[in-house]
Amino acid sequence: MEIDFAKLSLAGNRQENQDRVDVFTDDGAVLMVVVDGMGGHAEGAKAAEVTVATLRECFAAEPRPLLDPQGFLTLSLAYAHARVVALGEGVPMDHKPRATCAVCLVQDGGAYWAHVGDSRIYQLRLGEIRERTRDHSHVELLLREGLIAEREARSHPMRNFVECCLGGDTPLPNMSVSGRKPVASGDVLMVCTDGLWTGVDDGEIAAIANGAAVGKPLRELAEKAVANNSPHSDNTSAAALRWLG
């Protein structure tokens, strides 16, 4: 498996960075993870750390190739949710740790992804967005209904409200898990928190698929998002992978 990947996490204008991002590679499979600890809740950073650690453990325990990628993603996020819920035992509901999450598994020329909340996954091809996840949010619902445009969504007063997340209540959150997405040579897959996608437009996101390496364009994109969202820029984190074959 030939890949090029990069990851980064910028604090933005926040005093604390509650995002976590990582890329795990092993025996022909790659797992990209980004988690946004919800800043309005206590221990958001801890919720993000526990989520990444749980996904790392689950990925390491799976034989290669993963025989049931969708089952793996579902169960791994369920375990992560249970651990984040446990962090909040004895804490009032409004202050329990919570996090949004996006996970992308790549193996055998295909990608599988899952997300909870408004952390996103993009598949980019030939300088265009081939596909992206749809947020679990009221603003995304307005977009799907055609009541607002994409440009309006970025500044909508409810843009920071998500309908589900890891942690908080014990019942499993409403997670979205994809089927297999074929990956062509040169495709770029990216996972990111809302601090990135709220600060740049679709054309700027798609442009990171141009060129040979993803590290420099990914950093430039994240820094542009922080600058555009300043002086109230959120933590901004992403990982990107170019599939070479």
N, C-alpha and C positions, 0 to 999 in steps of 0.2 A: 504494500500500500504506500503510494507516494502522496504526501501531503505537505502543505506549508501552513503553519498556523501561528497565531499571536493572540495575546490577551492583555488587558490593561484595566485599571480601575482608578478613576480620578475623583477626588473629594468634591470638586466643584467649589461652591461658596459655603459649604457646610463645614462645621467644626469637626464633625466625626464622619468617617466613611463607614456606612452600614451595609454597603454592597460587598459581595464576595463573588469571585469568578475563578474558574479553573478549567484545565483541559487535561484529561487522562487518556493516555495511549497505551495499548497493550495487545500484542498478538493480532494485529490486523483489525482492531476496533478502536474507535475514538469516542470519548464522551465529553461534550462541552457543556458546562454548567454555569449559569449566572443566577445569582440570588440577590434580591433587593430587600434588606431588612427594613421593615416599615418604620420610618422615623418617628411617627406619632405614637409609637408604642414602646414600652420599656424593653430593653434587651434586644432591640432589632438586630444589632450586629451579632449577638449570640445566636439568634434564630437563623441568621444567614450561615454562620459557621457550622452549626449543627446540621443544617440541610446539606451543605457541601460535603461534610464528613460522612454523612449517611449515604449519599449517592456514590462517593468514592468507595466505601466499604461494599456496597451492593454490586458495583461494577467489578471490583476485584474478585468477588466470590463467584462470578458467572463463568462457565466454560466458554471457550471460543470455538466457532462463532456463536453468538447468542441465538438460541433456537427460537425464543419468543420475545422479540424486542419490545412489542407493545405491552406484554405482560410484565416484563422487566421494568419498563418506565412507570407503569401503573403502581406496581408493588413498591418500587423504590420511593416514589413520591408519597405513598401511603405511610411507609415507615418514617420518612422524614417528617411528615405531618404529625404523626404520633409523638415523635421526640420533641418537636417544637411545642406541641400541646403540653407535654410533661414539664417543659421549662416554666410554663405559666401556672402550675399548680399553686393554689393559694393566693394568686394575684387577681385583683378585680378584673372583670371581663374587659373593661375599656382600656386596660393597661397590659393585657397579656401579650407576649411576644408574637409577632406575625411576620410573614415574608411572602413576596411573590417570587416565582421561579420559572426559568425556562431551561430545558434540557434537550440536547440533540445528540443522538447516537448515530455514528456512521460506520458501516461495515459492508463488505461485498458489493460496493458500488451503489449503495442505497443509504438513505437517511431516514430516521424515525425521530419524531420529536414530541415533546409534551410540555405543557405550560399551565401555570395557575396564576391568574391575575393579569397584569399588564407588562410583564417582562416578555420580550418578543424573540421570535426566531425568523430569520429571513433566508431565503434561497435566492441567490443572485446569479444571473447568467447573461453573458455578452452585454454587460452594462445596463441590465434591466432587472427589476424585481420580478422574479418568476412567481414567487409565492411568499406569503408571510402569515404568521398566526394572527388570530383575531382576539383582541383583549376581552377579558371578562370584566366589562365596565359598561356603565350607562352610556357613556359617550360613544363607545363602539356600536351599541344598539342604535343610537341616533344615526350613525354613519350608514349602517346596513339598511335602515329604513329610508335613507336618502333625505333626512331632515336637516343634516348639516354636511358641509364639505370637509375634506381632509384638512384644509388650511384652518377651518374654524375649530376643528377638534383640538388642535394644538394649543389654543388659547381659551377653550371652553372653561367656564368656572367649575365644572365638575370633572375636569380631566384627571384629577388625582384620586378620584374615588373608584375603588375596585369592588367588585361584587363577591369575590372569593379570594382566599389566600391560604397559605399554610399556617397552622397554629390557630389559637383562639378557641373556637368550639371543637368538641371532640369529633362529631361526624365528619367524614371525608369531604373535602371541598370539591367543587365542580371543576375537575381537571379535563383538559382537552389532550387527547393522544392521537397521533396521526398514524396512517398506514405507511407503507414503504414509499419513499419519494426517490425515483431514480436520479442519480447524480452523474452529470456529464463532465468530462475532463475540462478543467478550467472553472467549473462552478465554485462559488463561494457560499459557505453557510456561516451565518452569524447569529449569535445569541447576544441580547443586550437588555439593559434595564431602561426604564422610561426616561432616565436622565439623558440618554443618547438620542432616542428617536423623537423626543419632543423638541430637540434643538436644531434638527436638520431636516431637509426635505427628502422626498423619495429619490430624486435625482442624485443628490449627494450621497445617499446611502448606496445606491446602485453603482456609483462610480468606483467604489473600492474593489469591484470585481475586475476593473481594468488594470493592466500591468501585471508584473510577474509575482511580486511578493505582497503579502497582506499587512505586514507589520507597520510600515510607514503610513499607508493610507488609512489604516484603522486608527492610528494615533491622531492623525490630522483631523479625521472625522470627529473623534471624541473631543478634541480640543476646540473644534469649531462649535460643537454642541454646547460646551461649557461657556464659551464666549457669547454665543447667541442668547443663552438663558441667563447670563449674568445681569444683575447682581444677585439673582435668586436661583442660581443653577444648583441642581440636585447632584448627588453622587452619580457618576457616569461610568458605567462598566460594560465591557463587551469582550467576546472572544470570537475570532473569525478563523475559518479553515478553508483553504483552497484545495479542492480535490484534483490531483494530477493524474491519477490512474492507479 
